């Protein structure tokens, strides 16, 4: 973890995020905190992390997301050498992602 990042203001922000209890609360806070472009940029990077974690190639990721190879490389570097934030969250989401994909597939079959 980068000690240059840690300070009282960052602690306050992260403590606030940790109080959120629903996706709607997350949307509301991030909409107040960030521009739409900033939120979409964060979401794109996270999507890249998900796809890299699944073993997708840079070309596949670009085709699915439109994210630049520079951004894909940056996320890959964080996955390989970063503070393990992506890995922690992705590991916790694995079961949820499988469940969501299964629900989507079942929903598509019903249509």
C-alpha positions in Angstrom: 0.0 0.0 0.0 1.3 3.4 -0.9 2.0 5.5 2.2 1.9 8.7 0.1 -1.8 8.0 -0.4 -2.7 7.6 3.3 -3.9 10.6 5.2 -6.8 11.7 7.3 -8.9 12.9 4.3 -8.5 9.6 2.5 -9.4 7.7 5.7 -12.6 9.8 5.9 -13.5 9.0 2.3 -12.9 5.3 2.7 -14.7 5.2 6.0 -17.7 6.9 4.2 -17.6 4.3 1.4 -17.5 1.5 3.9 -20.8 2.7 5.4 -22.7 2.2 2.0 -25.2 -0.6 2.2 -26.6 -0.8 -1.3 -25.8 -0.3 -5.0 -28.2 2.7 -5.0 -26.3 4.3 -2.2 -23.0 3.7 -4.1 -24.5 5.4 -7.2 -25.7 8.4 -5.2 -22.4 8.9 -3.4 -20.2 8.5 -6.5 -22.5 10.7 -8.5 -22.0 13.4 -5.9 -18.3 12.8 -5.6 -17.2 12.4 -9.2 -18.1 13.5 -12.7 -19.9 10.9 -14.9 -16.7 10.6 -17.0 -14.6 9.8 -13.8 -17.1 7.2 -12.7 -17.2 5.6 -16.2 -13.4 5.6 -16.2 -13.2 3.8 -12.9 -15.9 1.3 -14.1 -13.9 0.7 -17.3 -10.7 0.0 -15.4 -12.5 -2.4 -13.2 -14.1 -4.2 -16.1 -10.6 -4.5 -17.6 -9.4 -6.1 -14.3 -12.3 -8.6 -14.5 -11.5 -9.5 -18.0 -7.8 -9.9 -17.4 -8.6 -12.0 -14.4 -10.6 -14.3 -16.6 -7.6 -14.6 -19.0 -8.9 -12.5 -21.8 -6.3 -11.1 -24.2 -5.7 -7.4 -24.8 -7.5 -7.6 -28.2 -10.5 -9.3 -26.6 -10.6 -6.6 -23.9 -10.3 -3.8 -26.4 -13.0 -5.3 -28.5 -15.4 -5.7 -25.5 -14.6 -2.4 -23.8 -13.0 0.0 -26.2 -10.4 0.8 -23.5 -6.9 1.7 -24.8 -4.1 -0.8 -24.6 -2.2 1.7 -22.3 -5.1 1.5 -19.8 -5.2 -2.3 -20.1 -1.4 -2.4 -19.5 -1.8 -0.2 -16.5 -4.5 -2.4 -15.0 -2.4 -5.5 -15.8 0.6 -3.9 -14.0 -1.6 -3.3 -10.9 -2.9 -6.9 -11.0 0.7 -8.2 -11.2 2.6 -5.8 -9.0 0.1 -3.5 -7.2 -1.3 -3.4 -3.7 -3.6 -6.4 -4.4 -6.8 -4.3 -4.2 -8.1 -5.7 -7.5 -7.2 -9.3 -6.4 -8.9 -8.9 -3.1 -12.2 -7.6 -4.6 -12.2 -10.0 -7.6 -11.6 -12.9 -5.3 -14.6 -11.9 -3.1 -16.7 -11.4 -6.2 -16.0 -14.7 -7.9 -19.1 -16.4 -6.4 -21.2 -13.4 -7.0 -20.1 -13.1 -10.6 -20.9 -16.7 -11.3 -24.3 -16.3 -9.7 -25.0 -13.1 -11.7 -24.0 -14.8 -15.0 -26.2 -17.8 -14.2 -29.2 -15.5 -13.4 -28.6 -13.6 -16.7 -28.5 -16.9 -18.6 -31.7 -18.1 -16.9 -33.4 -14.8 -17.6 -32.4 -15.0 -21.3 -33.8 -18.5 -21.5 -37.2 -17.4 -20.2 -37.5 -14.8 -22.9 
